[in-house]
Amino acid sequence: MLIERDDSMKVEGVVFDLDATLINLGGFVDWRKAHIMAKEAYLACGCPEEMINRLGEKGLFNMLNMVREENALIMDASEVERIQKKTYETIESCEWEGTSNCHLLPGCSSTLNWLKDQGIRMGVATSNSQDVAEWILESKNIRDYFSSVVGRRPELRMKPYPDQIWKCLEEMMVEPNRSVVVGDSVKDILAAKSANIIAIAIPSYFTRRQALEDAGADYMIENLKDLPKILLSL
């Protein structure tokens, strides 16, 4: 049974990660293929081969952030964003391939309903494609819960930087000190701490509890159904 309403609750906003927090998508996406496609897209845009080979060893999402940073040192902002946009569009096809099998994780619907009843605003900040994230939320009938959905956007650095979280809170019209971030990855926790926001970790099929603790998670939950108890304790 869900916890009863508490009008004294301090938290006004919750920013969720998407994949492995609200839904399972990543387990159905060929990220290795996406990684190769991203490197090819960067090279096609004229990025130095040495840089792409070097940064490509850091993993897909680290590479996307790091190429953006290095390009920003030698290009104007519009060119950096053009290259990021092209690369993001290229790898999006891999994410679409996984959407047919994605599903809500346990406790998602009931927890979102509880937060809505409490009058708490909700948002999503994800490294997934903006269009894919929007489509998934719509297809699972949970899009209307969220005041903001911030996916990969060429003008924003992705987690572990705080840019997406800040943008999400701006669109939610909630102050950081009245918010929490809920995510399953080390990057989620690091982004929350960088934004000086309470970080609630929910270990997933590919994250270790110890790594989340080491990243600075303030709280740990095993299931989204445990989130109300944490929020009521703040």
KOLMARPA-885268 format. One record per residue (C-alpha): chain; residue number from 1; residue in one letter; x negated, y, z. Coordinates in nm, 4 decimals, padded with zeros to 6 digits, m for minus. Layout:
! residues N
{unit:A; pos:NUM; code:A; east:X; north:Y; up:Z}
...
! end
This chain:
! residues 234
{unit:A; pos:1; code:M; east:00.0000; north:00.0000; up:00.0000}
{unit:A; pos:2; code:L; east:m00.1318; north:00.3447; up:m00.0884}
{unit:A; pos:3; code:I; east:m00.2030; north:00.6046; up:00.1772}
{unit:A; pos:4; code:E; east:00.0684; north:00.8593; up:00.2538}
{unit:A; pos:5; code:R; east:00.0394; north:01.2229; up:00.1494}
{unit:A; pos:6; code:D; east:m00.1798; north:01.4459; up:00.3645}
{unit:A; pos:7; code:D; east:m00.1286; north:01.8211; up:00.3107}
{unit:A; pos:8; code:S; east:m00.4501; north:01.9031; up:00.4982}
{unit:A; pos:9; code:M; east:m00.6719; north:01.7382; up:00.2368}
{unit:A; pos:10; code:K; east:m00.9691; north:01.9579; up:00.1458}
{unit:A; pos:11; code:V; east:m01.0509; north:01.8134; up:m00.1958}
{unit:A; pos:12; code:E; east:m00.8810; north:01.9919; up:m00.4848}
{unit:A; pos:13; code:G; east:m01.0456; north:01.8189; up:m00.7806}
{unit:A; pos:14; code:V; east:m01.1923; north:01.4834; up:m00.8816}
{unit:A; pos:15; code:V; east:m01.4202; north:01.4428; up:m01.1826}
{unit:A; pos:16; code:F; east:m01.4396; north:01.0838; up:m01.3042}
{unit:A; pos:17; code:D; east:m01.6836; north:00.9147; up:m01.5324}
{unit:A; pos:18; code:L; east:m01.4993; north:00.7101; up:m01.7959}
{unit:A; pos:19; code:D; east:m01.6697; north:00.3857; up:m01.8961}
{unit:A; pos:20; code:A; east:m01.7102; north:00.1336; up:m01.6120}
{unit:A; pos:21; code:T; east:m01.5331; north:00.3755; up:m01.3762}
{unit:A; pos:22; code:L; east:m01.1811; north:00.4095; up:m01.5148}
{unit:A; pos:23; code:I; east:m01.2015; north:00.1708; up:m01.8085}
{unit:A; pos:24; code:N; east:m01.4263; north:m00.0999; up:m01.9487}
{unit:A; pos:25; code:L; east:m01.5538; north:00.0023; up:m02.2917}
{unit:A; pos:26; code:G; east:m01.9312; north:m00.0351; up:m02.2877}
{unit:A; pos:27; code:G; east:m01.9148; north:m00.4117; up:m02.2591}
{unit:A; pos:28; code:F; east:m01.7591; north:m00.4186; up:m02.6058}
{unit:A; pos:29; code:V; east:m01.9889; north:m00.1663; up:m02.7770}
{unit:A; pos:30; code:D; east:m02.3044; north:m00.2633; up:m02.9648}
{unit:A; pos:31; code:W; east:m02.5281; north:m00.0009; up:m02.8047}
{unit:A; pos:32; code:R; east:m02.8395; north:m00.1497; up:m02.9639}
{unit:A; pos:33; code:K; east:m02.6895; north:m00.0813; up:m03.3057}
{unit:A; pos:34; code:A; east:m02.5917; north:00.2687; up:m03.1940}
{unit:A; pos:35; code:H; east:m02.9485; north:00.3313; up:m03.0778}
{unit:A; pos:36; code:I; east:m03.0890; north:00.2378; up:m03.4178}
{unit:A; pos:37; code:M; east:m02.8292; north:00.4506; up:m03.5957}
{unit:A; pos:38; code:A; east:m02.9092; north:00.7502; up:m03.3753}
{unit:A; pos:39; code:K; east:m03.2800; north:00.7282; up:m03.4557}
{unit:A; pos:40; code:E; east:m03.2026; north:00.7048; up:m03.8268}
{unit:A; pos:41; code:A; east:m02.9708; north:01.0060; up:m03.8041}
{unit:A; pos:42; code:Y; east:m03.2363; north:01.2167; up:m03.6314}
{unit:A; pos:43; code:L; east:m03.4926; north:01.1242; up:m03.8954}
{unit:A; pos:44; code:A; east:m03.2452; north:01.2071; up:m04.1722}
{unit:A; pos:45; code:C; east:m03.2005; north:01.5505; up:m04.0127}
{unit:A; pos:46; code:G; east:m03.5747; north:01.6127; up:m04.0367}
{unit:A; pos:47; code:C; east:m03.6821; north:01.5431; up:m03.6796}
{unit:A; pos:48; code:P; east:m04.0492; north:01.4354; up:m03.6543}
{unit:A; pos:49; code:E; east:m04.0922; north:01.0585; up:m03.6752}
{unit:A; pos:50; code:E; east:m04.3499; north:01.0624; up:m03.3957}
{unit:A; pos:51; code:M; east:m04.1020; north:01.2310; up:m03.1616}
{unit:A; pos:52; code:I; east:m03.8169; north:00.9940; up:m03.2454}
{unit:A; pos:53; code:N; east:m04.0350; north:00.6853; up:m03.2036}
{unit:A; pos:54; code:R; east:m04.1679; north:00.8135; up:m02.8720}
{unit:A; pos:55; code:L; east:m03.8352; north:00.9207; up:m02.7261}
{unit:A; pos:56; code:G; east:m03.6530; north:00.6243; up:m02.8752}
{unit:A; pos:57; code:E; east:m03.8281; north:00.4047; up:m02.6203}
{unit:A; pos:58; code:K; east:m03.6354; north:00.5808; up:m02.3411}
{unit:A; pos:59; code:G; east:m03.2986; north:00.4277; up:m02.4300}
{unit:A; pos:60; code:L; east:m03.0091; north:00.5728; up:m02.6286}
{unit:A; pos:61; code:F; east:m02.8635; north:00.8359; up:m02.3971}
{unit:A; pos:62; code:N; east:m03.1995; north:00.9445; up:m02.2592}
{unit:A; pos:63; code:M; east:m03.3171; north:00.9851; up:m02.6171}
{unit:A; pos:64; code:L; east:m03.0150; north:01.1979; up:m02.7087}
{unit:A; pos:65; code:N; east:m03.0869; north:01.4367; up:m02.4228}
{unit:A; pos:66; code:M; east:m03.4626; north:01.4453; up:m02.4726}
{unit:A; pos:67; code:V; east:m03.4522; north:01.5023; up:m02.8489}
{unit:A; pos:68; code:R; east:m03.2145; north:01.7897; up:m02.7835}
{unit:A; pos:69; code:E; east:m03.4598; north:01.9388; up:m02.5338}
{unit:A; pos:70; code:E; east:m03.7639; north:01.9074; up:m02.7593}
{unit:A; pos:71; code:N; east:m03.5778; north:02.0436; up:m03.0609}
{unit:A; pos:72; code:A; east:m03.4697; north:02.3425; up:m02.8512}
{unit:A; pos:73; code:L; east:m03.8369; north:02.4367; up:m02.8158}
{unit:A; pos:74; code:I; east:m03.8866; north:02.4711; up:m03.1911}
{unit:A; pos:75; code:M; east:m03.5389; north:02.5447; up:m03.3337}
{unit:A; pos:76; code:D; east:m03.2634; north:02.7959; up:m03.2758}
{unit:A; pos:77; code:A; east:m02.9554; north:02.6841; up:m03.0846}
{unit:A; pos:78; code:S; east:m02.7319; north:02.6499; up:m03.3898}
{unit:A; pos:79; code:E; east:m02.9736; north:02.4084; up:m03.5581}
{unit:A; pos:80; code:V; east:m03.0129; north:02.2039; up:m03.2401}
{unit:A; pos:81; code:E; east:m02.6359; north:02.1715; up:m03.2118}
{unit:A; pos:82; code:R; east:m02.6002; north:02.0844; up:m03.5807}
{unit:A; pos:83; code:I; east:m02.8441; north:01.7956; up:m03.5444}
{unit:A; pos:84; code:Q; east:m02.6813; north:01.6734; up:m03.2239}
{unit:A; pos:85; code:K; east:m02.3359; north:01.6900; up:m03.3823}
{unit:A; pos:86; code:K; east:m02.4499; north:01.4874; up:m03.6829}
{unit:A; pos:87; code:T; east:m02.6134; north:01.2245; up:m03.4630}
{unit:A; pos:88; code:Y; east:m02.3152; north:01.2018; up:m03.2281}
{unit:A; pos:89; code:E; east:m02.0816; north:01.1518; up:m03.5234}
{unit:A; pos:90; code:T; east:m02.3066; north:00.8758; up:m03.6565}
{unit:A; pos:91; code:I; east:m02.3001; north:00.6627; up:m03.3421}
{unit:A; pos:92; code:E; east:m01.9303; north:00.7214; up:m03.2790}
{unit:A; pos:93; code:S; east:m01.8431; north:00.4389; up:m03.5178}
{unit:A; pos:94; code:C; east:m01.9979; north:00.1895; up:m03.2753}
{unit:A; pos:95; code:E; east:m01.7731; north:00.3139; up:m02.9967}
{unit:A; pos:96; code:W; east:m01.4613; north:00.2888; up:m03.2109}
{unit:A; pos:97; code:E; east:m01.5456; north:m00.0768; up:m03.2735}
{unit:A; pos:98; code:G; east:m01.5221; north:m00.1437; up:m02.9002}
{unit:A; pos:99; code:T; east:m01.1929; north:00.0323; up:m02.8351}
{unit:A; pos:100; code:S; east:m00.9725; north:m00.2595; up:m02.9390}
{unit:A; pos:101; code:N; east:m01.0888; north:m00.4585; up:m02.6363}
{unit:A; pos:102; code:C; east:m01.1205; north:m00.1865; up:m02.3713}
{unit:A; pos:103; code:H; east:m00.8941; north:m00.1972; up:m02.0668}
{unit:A; pos:104; code:L; east:m00.8218; north:m00.0129; up:m01.7432}
{unit:A; pos:105; code:L; east:m01.0213; north:m00.1238; up:m01.4418}
{unit:A; pos:106; code:P; east:m00.8527; north:m00.2476; up:m01.1211}
{unit:A; pos:107; code:G; east:m00.6948; north:00.0250; up:m00.9116}
{unit:A; pos:108; code:C; east:m00.7064; north:00.2869; up:m01.1867}
{unit:A; pos:109; code:S; east:m00.3350; north:00.3497; up:m01.2387}
{unit:A; pos:110; code:S; east:m00.2354; north:00.3402; up:m00.8722}
{unit:A; pos:111; code:T; east:m00.5197; north:00.5720; up:m00.7694}
{unit:A; pos:112; code:L; east:m00.4426; north:00.8242; up:m01.0434}
{unit:A; pos:113; code:N; east:m00.0791; north:00.8235; up:m00.9322}
{unit:A; pos:114; code:W; east:m00.1823; north:00.8857; up:m00.5725}
{unit:A; pos:115; code:L; east:m00.4085; north:01.1745; up:m00.6694}
{unit:A; pos:116; code:K; east:m00.1303; north:01.3266; up:m00.8777}
{unit:A; pos:117; code:D; east:00.1116; north:01.2989; up:m00.5846}
{unit:A; pos:118; code:Q; east:m00.1448; north:01.4765; up:m00.3673}
{unit:A; pos:119; code:G; east:m00.1641; north:01.7643; up:m00.6139}
{unit:A; pos:120; code:I; east:m00.5326; north:01.6961; up:m00.6793}
{unit:A; pos:121; code:R; east:m00.6535; north:01.7952; up:m01.0244}
{unit:A; pos:122; code:M; east:m00.8450; north:01.5386; up:m01.2248}
{unit:A; pos:123; code:G; east:m01.0970; north:01.5506; up:m01.5057}
{unit:A; pos:124; code:V; east:m01.3252; north:01.3200; up:m01.7019}
{unit:A; pos:125; code:A; east:m01.6911; north:01.3896; up:m01.7805}
{unit:A; pos:126; code:T; east:m01.8369; north:01.1183; up:m02.0006}
{unit:A; pos:127; code:S; east:m02.1283; north:01.0448; up:m02.2304}
{unit:A; pos:128; code:N; east:m01.8838; north:00.8773; up:m02.4657}
{unit:A; pos:129; code:S; east:m01.7562; north:01.0455; up:m02.7805}
{unit:A; pos:130; code:Q; east:m01.5021; north:01.3215; up:m02.7189}
{unit:A; pos:131; code:D; east:m01.2604; north:01.1763; up:m02.9746}
{unit:A; pos:132; code:V; east:m01.3010; north:00.8195; up:m02.8496}
{unit:A; pos:133; code:A; east:m01.2516; north:00.9251; up:m02.4878}
{unit:A; pos:134; code:E; east:m00.9355; north:01.1187; up:m02.5747}
{unit:A; pos:135; code:W; east:m00.7998; north:00.8274; up:m02.7789}
{unit:A; pos:136; code:I; east:m00.8640; north:00.5718; up:m02.5049}
{unit:A; pos:137; code:L; east:m00.6931; north:00.7826; up:m02.2401}
{unit:A; pos:138; code:E; east:m00.3951; north:00.8372; up:m02.4691}
{unit:A; pos:139; code:S; east:m00.3718; north:00.4712; up:m02.5671}
{unit:A; pos:140; code:K; east:m00.3775; north:00.3623; up:m02.2020}
{unit:A; pos:141; code:N; east:m00.1107; north:00.6216; up:m02.1158}
{unit:A; pos:142; code:I; east:m00.3259; north:00.8078; up:m01.8634}
{unit:A; pos:143; code:R; east:m00.4306; north:01.1188; up:m02.0612}
{unit:A; pos:144; code:D; east:m00.1686; north:01.3384; up:m01.8943}
{unit:A; pos:145; code:Y; east:m00.3314; north:01.2915; up:m01.5546}
{unit:A; pos:146; code:F; east:m00.6361; north:01.4915; up:m01.6611}
{unit:A; pos:147; code:S; east:m00.6670; north:01.8690; up:m01.6846}
{unit:A; pos:148; code:S; east:m00.9971; north:01.8322; up:m01.8690}
{unit:A; pos:149; code:V; east:m01.1812; north:01.5694; up:m02.0709}
{unit:A; pos:150; code:V; east:m01.5427; north:01.6533; up:m02.1532}
{unit:A; pos:151; code:G; east:m01.7176; north:01.4033; up:m02.3758}
{unit:A; pos:152; code:R; east:m02.0336; north:01.4355; up:m02.5831}
{unit:A; pos:153; code:R; east:m02.0404; north:01.7929; up:m02.7063}
{unit:A; pos:154; code:P; east:m02.3333; north:01.9276; up:m02.9091}
{unit:A; pos:155; code:E; east:m02.3568; north:02.2425; up:m02.6966}
{unit:A; pos:156; code:L; east:m02.3799; north:02.0554; up:m02.3645}
{unit:A; pos:157; code:R; east:m02.6535; north:01.8439; up:m02.2130}
{unit:A; pos:158; code:M; east:m02.5265; north:01.5064; up:m02.0991}
{unit:A; pos:159; code:K; east:m02.5646; north:01.3515; up:m01.7568}
{unit:A; pos:160; code:P; east:m02.7886; north:01.3397; up:m01.5524}
{unit:A; pos:161; code:Y; east:m02.7702; north:01.7147; up:m01.6189}
{unit:A; pos:162; code:P; east:m02.4707; north:01.8862; up:m01.4556}
{unit:A; pos:163; code:D; east:m02.3461; north:02.0672; up:m01.7690}
{unit:A; pos:164; code:Q; east:m02.0525; north:01.8357; up:m01.8416}
{unit:A; pos:165; code:I; east:m01.9372; north:01.8379; up:m01.4804}
{unit:A; pos:166; code:W; east:m01.9531; north:02.2169; up:m01.4616}
{unit:A; pos:167; code:K; east:m01.7575; north:02.2467; up:m01.7864}
{unit:A; pos:168; code:C; east:m01.5000; north:01.9989; up:m01.6615}
{unit:A; pos:169; code:L; east:m01.4497; north:02.1906; up:m01.3362}
{unit:A; pos:170; code:E; east:m01.4250; north:02.5167; up:m01.5287}
{unit:A; pos:171; code:E; east:m01.1450; north:02.3732; up:m01.7418}
{unit:A; pos:172; code:M; east:m00.9815; north:02.2226; up:m01.4323}
{unit:A; pos:173; code:M; east:m01.0091; north:02.5614; up:m01.2565}
{unit:A; pos:174; code:V; east:m01.1523; north:02.4000; up:m00.9432}
{unit:A; pos:175; code:E; east:m01.4566; north:02.5146; up:m00.7447}
{unit:A; pos:176; code:P; east:m01.7484; north:02.2696; up:m00.7046}
{unit:A; pos:177; code:N; east:m01.7297; north:02.2877; up:m00.3247}
{unit:A; pos:178; code:R; east:m01.3706; north:02.1624; up:m00.3418}
{unit:A; pos:179; code:S; east:m01.4528; north:01.8703; up:m00.5690}
{unit:A; pos:180; code:V; east:m01.5996; north:01.5222; up:m00.5821}
{unit:A; pos:181; code:V; east:m01.7514; north:01.3187; up:m00.8643}
{unit:A; pos:182; code:V; east:m01.6768; north:00.9476; up:m00.9040}
{unit:A; pos:183; code:G; east:m01.9009; north:00.7365; up:m01.1255}
{unit:A; pos:184; code:D; east:m02.0712; north:00.4026; up:m01.1658}
{unit:A; pos:185; code:S; east:m02.4165; north:00.4997; up:m01.2923}
{unit:A; pos:186; code:V; east:m02.7290; north:00.6587; up:m01.1537}
{unit:A; pos:187; code:K; east:m02.6818; north:00.9389; up:m01.4074}
{unit:A; pos:188; code:D; east:m02.3376; north:01.0151; up:m01.2657}
{unit:A; pos:189; code:I; east:m02.4805; north:01.0453; up:m00.9167}
{unit:A; pos:190; code:L; east:m02.7790; north:01.2549; up:m01.0241}
{unit:A; pos:191; code:A; east:m02.5518; north:01.4899; up:m01.2193}
{unit:A; pos:192; code:A; east:m02.3227; north:01.5329; up:m00.9188}
{unit:A; pos:193; code:K; east:m02.6120; north:01.6036; up:m00.6833}
{unit:A; pos:194; code:S; east:m02.7632; north:01.8472; up:m00.9334}
{unit:A; pos:195; code:A; east:m02.4292; north:02.0298; up:m00.9340}
{unit:A; pos:196; code:N; east:m02.4264; north:02.0188; up:m00.5515}
{unit:A; pos:197; code:I; east:m02.1061; north:01.8130; up:m00.5483}
{unit:A; pos:198; code:I; east:m02.0163; north:01.5119; up:m00.3333}
{unit:A; pos:199; code:A; east:m02.0995; north:01.1931; up:m00.5251}
{unit:A; pos:200; code:I; east:m01.8898; north:00.8788; up:m00.4827}
{unit:A; pos:201; code:A; east:m02.0399; north:00.5696; up:m00.6431}
{unit:A; pos:202; code:I; east:m01.8514; north:00.2642; up:m00.7621}
{unit:A; pos:203; code:P; east:m02.0978; north:m00.0120; up:m00.8605}
{unit:A; pos:204; code:S; east:m02.0201; north:m00.1747; up:m01.1946}
{unit:A; pos:205; code:Y; east:m02.1278; north:m00.4778; up:m01.3917}
{unit:A; pos:206; code:F; east:m02.4564; north:m00.3113; up:m01.4912}
{unit:A; pos:207; code:T; east:m02.5489; north:m00.0930; up:m01.1921}
{unit:A; pos:208; code:R; east:m02.7119; north:m00.1964; up:m00.8668}
{unit:A; pos:209; code:R; east:m02.5857; north:m00.0674; up:m00.5341}
{unit:A; pos:210; code:Q; east:m02.9393; north:00.0122; up:m00.4170}
{unit:A; pos:211; code:A; east:m03.0103; north:00.2230; up:m00.7245}
{unit:A; pos:212; code:L; east:m02.6960; north:00.4280; up:m00.6615}
{unit:A; pos:213; code:E; east:m02.7936; north:00.4795; up:m00.2987}
{unit:A; pos:214; code:D; east:m03.1449; north:00.5822; up:m00.4012}
{unit:A; pos:215; code:A; east:m02.9970; north:00.8354; up:m00.6459}
{unit:A; pos:216; code:G; east:m02.8225; north:01.0056; up:m00.3538}
{unit:A; pos:217; code:A; east:m02.4669; north:00.8706; up:m00.3520}
{unit:A; pos:218; code:D; east:m02.2788; north:01.0153; up:m00.0553}
{unit:A; pos:219; code:Y; east:m02.0232; north:00.7346; up:m00.0469}
{unit:A; pos:220; code:M; east:m01.9894; north:00.3893; up:m00.1983}
{unit:A; pos:221; code:I; east:m01.6619; north:00.2185; up:m00.2903}
{unit:A; pos:222; code:E; east:m01.6034; north:m00.1253; up:m00.4373}
{unit:A; pos:223; code:N; east:m01.2754; north:m00.0422; up:m00.6103}
{unit:A; pos:224; code:L; east:m01.0872; north:00.2712; up:m00.7138}
{unit:A; pos:225; code:K; east:m00.8201; north:00.1774; up:m00.4602}
{unit:A; pos:226; code:D; east:m01.0722; north:00.2716; up:m00.1900}
{unit:A; pos:227; code:L; east:m01.1004; north:00.6315; up:m00.3138}
{unit:A; pos:228; code:P; east:m00.8044; north:00.7754; up:m00.1161}
{unit:A; pos:229; code:K; east:m00.9608; north:00.6658; up:00.2137}
{unit:A; pos:230; code:I; east:m01.2801; north:00.8532; up:00.1297}
{unit:A; pos:231; code:L; east:m01.0960; north:01.1679; up:00.0248}
{unit:A; pos:232; code:L; east:m00.8872; north:01.1685; up:00.3412}
{unit:A; pos:233; code:S; east:m01.2039; north:01.1473; up:00.5504}
{unit:A; pos:234; code:L; east:m01.3599; north:01.4606; up:00.4003}
! end
